[in-house]
Amino acid sequence: MMEEYRKRVETALASYADSASAAPILKESMRYGLLNGGKRIRPCLLLCCAQMLGGTVNEALPFACALEMIHSYSLIHDDLPAMDNDDMRRGQPSTHKAFGEANGILAGDGLLTYAALLLALQPRYDAAKQMILSCALDMVSGQSYDLNDSERSESMLNLLHRKKTGALFCAALSAGAVIAGREDLVESFSDLGYTIGLLFQITDDLLDSEKDLAEQKLTYVTYYGRERSLAFAKEAEAKALSILAPYQNEAADTLRAVIAALTNRTE
């Protein structure tokens, strides 16, 4: 089922990219940064949550695509020389290497703006629009803390995760609940999004531990060590599964499979 969601997202993103009203090189660079082989975890989680709670994929799809545009913009800007200075992204030249630094900046700007426009054009679910855009600002705040704050503490580590990584996962699950008409579950599913995001971040830190240690980055592994980080990951997995326990349908099973895959990921 997750693969079906991913295909729907890929098709819709390509359509939105092709129909964007933008200068030629801007449109090309936006398309390049958006359609670069990502796993589409966040938009698929939004679709899955909406369907699990009684909504439809068709209604949720524009919101999922806007969320992925925001995520893609963040990756384009993260790769810039002034940020992480990465020349490659998913086995391909990063956007600024393929199109030049200025065009890379504009590609990110374009995707963020396009996401906001896409949300504004949706006739319903204003609360979901606000959640996605608010979490986008939280993500940028997290990037700012990461760049500018040298404090190495447990509170800073948790703040970085909640803002930089957790925010978009929270948006995916809470917006999914709104689109399904289950505003009463927003708090619970926001917590689920944060917990899944935490699981994603810890496993990411475990995979990147050697590089992060060399660069003295503040991560779960560099702060707590591998064993405690593995224990935190198992705790996050258990909490996420407990939140999902009341839900017994195909979409809920898909979410549980995603949680298992994140726990055991090797890349």
VEXPA-95872 format. One line per 3 residues: number of its first residue (from 1); their letters; for each residue z, y, x of C-alpha. Coordinates in steps of 0.001 Angstrom, whole numbers, plus 500000, padded with zeros to 6 digits. Layout:
// VEXPA-95872
NUM	A	Z/Y/X | ...
***
This chain:
// VEXPA-95872
1	MME	500000/500000/500000 | 500741/502372/502888 | 497190/501897/504126
4	EYR	495880/502883/500690 | 497928/506078/500820 | 496651/506804/504316
7	KRV	493034/506391/503240 | 493546/508727/500289 | 495086/511315/502587
10	ETA	492311/510982/505195 | 489581/511378/502596 | 491242/514393/501010
13	LAS	491945/516073/504357 | 488315/515661/505425 | 487175/517182/502133
16	YAD	489529/520142/502483 | 488455/520659/506113 | 484777/520607/505186
19	SAS	485241/523096/502353 | 487381/525590/504279 | 486045/529133/504159
22	AAP	486372/530097/507817 | 484354/531264/510820 | 482311/528378/512305
25	ILK	484331/527748/515478 | 487593/528247/513592 | 486535/525700/510980
28	ESM	485441/523256/513691 | 488671/523596/515671 | 490818/523296/512528
31	RYG	488935/520144/511590 | 489358/518753/515103 | 493115/519354/515117
34	LLN	493566/517968/511609 | 491399/514838/511736 | 492512/513403/515050
37	GGK	493804/509964/514129 | 497379/510714/513139 | 499457/508083/511348
40	RIR	499962/510426/508345 | 503551/509264/507901 | 504815/512438/506199
43	PCL	502097/512802/503538 | 502174/509072/502832 | 505933/509255/502310
46	LLC	505392/512067/499797 | 502811/510026/497872 | 504977/506922/497999
49	CAQ	508080/508726/496771 | 506225/510417/493912 | 504731/507131/492756
52	MLG	507995/505233/493162 | 509742/507691/490831 | 507030/507702/488170
55	GTV	504595/510371/489341 | 500922/509983/490211 | 499130/509988/493535
58	NEA	496478/512390/492201 | 499038/515055/491352 | 500905/514599/494625
61	LPF	497858/514478/496927 | 497301/518260/497414 | 500970/518701/498305
64	ACA	500784/515800/500756 | 497690/517316/502405 | 499355/520731/502696
67	LEM	502324/519073/504382 | 500031/517317/506856 | 498188/520571/507614
70	IHS	501538/522115/508508 | 502415/519141/510706 | 499009/519286/512439
73	YSL	499334/523019/513058 | 502717/522411/514692 | 501217/519806/517035
76	IHD	498347/522105/518015 | 500793/524868/518899 | 503213/522461/520611
79	DLP	500426/521445/523001 | 499697/525034/524091 | 500443/526080/527690
82	AMD	503238/528381/526507 | 504939/525488/524728 | 504746/521860/525953
85	NDD	501507/522363/527911 | 499932/519019/526961 | 496242/518466/527679
88	MRR	495933/515288/525591 | 496834/514410/522021 | 496388/510839/520732
91	GQP	493987/509921/523498 | 491781/512988/523053 | 491803/516463/524588
94	STH	494289/518636/522730 | 492772/521346/520557 | 493244/524153/523063
97	KAF	491627/522027/525803 | 488652/521246/523589 | 488119/524781/522251
100	GEA	490006/527123/524575 | 493517/528487/524315 | 492723/531388/521964
103	NGI	490815/529141/519579 | 493650/526628/519709 | 496088/529314/518593
106	LAG	493745/530337/515778 | 493224/526722/514696 | 496978/526357/514204
109	DGL	497144/529706/512409 | 494275/528628/510180 | 495850/525312/509196
112	LTY	499203/526890/508362 | 497491/529545/506238 | 495248/526973/504575
115	AAL	498306/524888/503667 | 499930/527896/501991 | 496686/528667/500129
118	LLA	496345/525067/498959 | 499893/525108/497620 | 499348/528468/495907
121	LQP	496313/527046/494083 | 498314/524226/492499 | 499149/525050/488860
124	RYD	502459/523180/488721 | 505555/522207/490688 | 506596/525560/492134
127	AAK	509811/523973/493441 | 507794/521504/495522 | 505719/524355/496966
130	QMI	508873/526210/497963 | 510388/523105/499536 | 507341/522473/501713
133	LSC	507006/526080/502892 | 510759/526483/503415 | 510873/523326/505507
136	ALD	507911/524598/507522 | 509962/527659/508445 | 512912/525402/509306
139	MVS	510618/523435/511625 | 509561/526613/513427 | 513226/527592/513761
142	GQS	513861/524227/515378 | 511068/524838/517847 | 512609/528214/518641
145	YDL	516006/526645/519328 | 514318/524055/521530 | 512542/526713/523580
148	NDS	515288/529306/523853 | 518689/527624/523685 | 520070/525898/526779
151	ERS	523222/524570/525069 | 523582/520810/525541 | 525977/519724/522823
154	ESM	526165/517286/519953 | 525917/520111/517423 | 522790/521523/519098
157	LNL	521180/518085/519258 | 521793/517545/515543 | 520572/521054/514714
160	LHR	517371/520483/516702 | 516710/517257/514839 | 517503/518639/511391
163	KKT	515237/521637/511921 | 512461/520484/514223 | 511878/516920/513010
166	GAL	513953/516325/509918 | 512690/519307/507914 | 509209/517981/507146
169	FCA	510558/514518/506306 | 512992/516169/503881 | 510104/518132/502366
172	ALS	508058/514964/501888 | 510738/513078/499966 | 512213/515978/497984
175	AGA	508792/517322/496948 | 507811/513807/495916 | 510827/513694/493609
178	VIA	509916/517052/492048 | 506307/516004/491428 | 507594/512855/489720
181	GRE	509691/515044/487413 | 512970/513867/488945 | 514589/517129/489976
184	DLV	517920/515373/489479 | 517141/513236/492533 | 516101/516035/494889
187	ESF	519400/516093/496795 | 519464/512321/497207 | 515865/512140/498361
190	SDL	516235/515106/500669 | 519041/513105/502298 | 516714/510099/502452
193	GYT	514056/512241/504137 | 516528/513510/506702 | 517722/509965/507387
196	IGL	514204/508583/507817 | 513404/511542/510054 | 516489/510797/512128
199	LFQ	515375/507194/512512 | 511926/508397/513572 | 513386/510832/516117
202	ITD	515794/508368/517710 | 513115/505700/518119 | 510798/508375/519524
205	DLL	513486/509365/522021 | 513976/505728/522996 | 510248/505363/523695
208	DSE	510114/508596/525735 | 513436/508181/527515 | 512151/507974/531092
211	KDL	510025/511111/530756 | 512785/512998/528935 | 515376/512081/531562
214	AEQ	513061/513320/534329 | 512501/516606/532469 | 516203/516892/531502
217	KLT	515363/517321/527827 | 518126/517226/525234 | 517496/514057/523192
220	YVT	519592/511341/521617 | 519012/509061/524604 | 519671/511688/527289
223	YYG	522858/512772/525493 | 524271/509490/524167 | 522504/506832/526245
226	RER	520341/503951/525016 | 523029/501730/523510 | 524614/504399/521325
229	SLA	521171/505665/520341 | 520174/502173/519235 | 523376/501974/517199
232	FAK	522616/505340/515541 | 519126/504091/514680 | 520556/500999/512989
235	EAE	523006/503184/511062 | 520156/505423/509894 | 518150/502375/508828
238	AKA	521087/500992/506833 | 521730/504340/505121 | 518077/504780/504158
241	LSI	517926/501278/502709 | 521135/501870/500751 | 519653/504997/499122
244	LAP	516583/502976/498155 | 518549/499965/496878 | 518386/500914/493152
247	YQN	514592/501137/493193 | 512657/497928/492710 | 508912/498446/492520
250	EAA	505920/498205/494834 | 506218/501780/496108 | 509913/501265/496902
253	DTL	509025/498110/498818 | 506437/500131/500734 | 509110/502655/501699
256	RAV	511356/499861/502872 | 508483/498498/504983 | 508000/501950/506537
259	IAA	511688/502074/507442 | 511446/498640/509077 | 508329/499692/511000
262	LTN	510040/502849/512264 | 513068/500852/513382 | 510902/498446/515362
265	RTE	508167/500783/516581 | 506828/500311/520093 | 504507/503336/520338
***
